[in-house]
Amino acid sequence: MRRRTLITGAAAGGIGGITLIGTGAFDAASAERTATVNFADDEDAYLGLVSKSAYATTDGDGELALSFGDVSGVGDGIGRNSQFFFDEVFAVANQGTETVSITAASDTDGFDGEFRLYPTGDRDGVLDDPDNAVVLETGTEQSVGTYVETGDVDVTEDLDIDVTIEAAFEEGGDEPDDPGPEPPETIDSIQFRSTASQIAADGESELTDDSVVAVTAADSAENVDTNDTDPVIYGDDPIPLVSVDGTSPVAGIGTMQSLEDGRGEFTTGTEEFVLNLMDELIGSGSVLWDESHGQYWTLADDGNNSFGQFVDYVGDNGYTLEATDDLMEDLSDADGVAIGTPASEFSSFERSALSDFVDDGGGVLLFDQSDFGDNEATATLNDIAAALDLDFRFNSDQVEDPANPVDGSSFDFTTSEFNADEFSGLFAAREGIQ
């Protein structure tokens, strides 16, 4: 247990007058936060010195003076070659909110004698020994006695004695516990409608790397093959639904249908999560929605195929989300790109250009969808993932969770399985789509 100096007293003058400077002790707020020396005079200070005898008096400045000279009514003071015990001179009071332990030390290098403080009732006690520290509960005080051995000293000569009173907080730290900051609010859940999963970069095994997987399905979920596409089937390991590459600003999301006007359940935190993901990977600015590779999911208002609410939402939060029918032409002016299930392949030139875009700091969101109806674009997305050398690949499957359905559909479900240890910022609650 390390100790912090809470009170420093300096004694100066003749042996008949020893003054402890700054006896009001410490302002409570200062002591609780930094425990630095900060004298305070008011009686609400964290730690205080209180007069208990005629030998200790307090002046108007809050200083406690110890005077062992000619004190009216208690004697003629101390003399040469003598030992004196003053059993109850002053007290150290704990006026704060935490238990503390007290020690006191005296520097008598300039004094041919001995001066020490001891707990009243224990004349053999030495308060400068941490093993003899006095524990003070909140609202209690410890009376302190003073031992003086003058030696062969002229009581009229100048004398400097430095007295230090220290306190350590008993809770095992250096200072009282401050209330910790309120933990940030997080989103409740994310909707995944007609979603696929992700797999390891080798394209053949389960993805279990916590540094990559941001969101998984609940334990009640399973991934299935609905179209004879021979996916990687997960066993006991959680099924990844969102993965983030460890070295580049690229993420893979199992579906984009949860952002669609007619299918998105915006009472969950889906749009908030995707916006947080954009903030993490892109930051702000212009984001292209690729429609140059035969995508079904377009920004045009086409009944169930429309994303107007999400476009407006990100537009209110620092982004311009616009469709492009010529990704290569528009890429140089963009800050980010969203690519969802492209029906036609990206050429090697396009993949190389996209790789250069990422190397220059551009963020990319790759949206997949389930293999139901043979509408997924797993091979094309994996060609892109390979060109970008991502830590994950896409799985040709459908994830279902009958225990957490939206409107009773096991292929449309929610999850709250968030990897907050690695990706805490992605799950911060914020104002969503109203």
Phi, psi and omega in degrees: 000110178284154185248152176236137177289122178253329179226131173238123178244138177244126180256132181214149177116196179290163181299339179285346182222112179241124185246126174268116187276140173072049190279352177293352177072225194240144171298135187298317183296318179296317181295320184290329185267316186231345182055032175275157181295124183205094185292143177218145186261341188282158187284355177267009180298158186298315183225133185228160173250132187235130178293136179234004184203172176290345178282346182237121180231150180248131178266184184292343179268005179081018179264136179264120180255129175259118183235117180248021176275220182282098182255122184301128174087351181233004175132178185264007177095192186256157181231188183286148175051050183224159175243138182223136172246125174244103196287325185222086186264309178211176180228149170260123184247136175268102181258012182262207186241004182231148174293138179228161171241140191245137168229159179217134181231150180233131177263107185248028182301330181267015186231123178278073182176203180223139176221125178209160177252145181217155176294131178305134183098352179223081184294339177275351182289148179232110186288349179276001177264117180305333178291341179255017181302142180265126179272128179242117173286164177302132177083006180249168178219160178238122175287139185239132174259164182233127176254130179231125170242114191281328186066198182271073186234143175279118185293352179262354182284158178295145185216133175241122175230121176266126179245129179238125175250126183240155177224143172239142180278132190286349184283003177099358178246184181272347185204165183298154179292125171274148173300129180291158178296147177298131178297143181296147177289144179239160177293155183280317186196169176233137178272139174230110180251126179051058187256152169255175179249178173245159180228179182292164184295340178285351178075006187229352186227167180293146177265115184233011184280112182294339179282352181246319186278121181263324183222138174234164172284162177293165181298338181283354183274161173216156173248138188230162176258113182258357188215029178054046181257003175056059180282171169283121181263127181280143176260254183275342182285148177300150183267118181289135178244336175222130179230145181235127180296146185281342185236353181222156183280066182227136177229150174247128181239136188292342182201155169245356183296336181289351176260358185283144187307314186273346185245341182288130176263087189280006170280346170274192183255025187300307183294328177294318179298313182295322176296318175299321179295319177296319178299322182289320187265331187244310178102304178179177173104208187269127178239126179270134174257107188291122173233025185259007181230040173069026181294141174283322185275102184245167178277349178294143180285103184226063179066238180292343179262079179205144185229031185301321181295319180289322178300315178294322183296310180290332176295329177281355184235033169098008183236151167246110182258112185230144177285148173227136173255011174214081186300319183293325179291322187265351190298324187294337181263004185261155173260337180205165181222139171244123182237121181238123175030071179289129181285330178251152185290154168276131178291166178299324176298316181294320179295321178294319179295321178293323177296318178296322178300316179292318179300331179275003176103002178289140180266145182228130172251120179254113182259130177255185168203167185293164181277007180298129180073011178059038182259359181284165179231051188300314184297317181294316178296323180288330172297319177295314180300322179292319180296327179271358179055050183282161180277006182213166172226174183258146184252137180271081186209184170228131178263134181228146178217095181291345183276343182227053187281156168256121182056034173079006183259122182291336179276354178237103192218173176240159174218150174238020180274088185253139175271074184289339179296322183260332189226047188302323183295340182286345187247014179293134178284140177212173179296127182259197178288126183268000000 
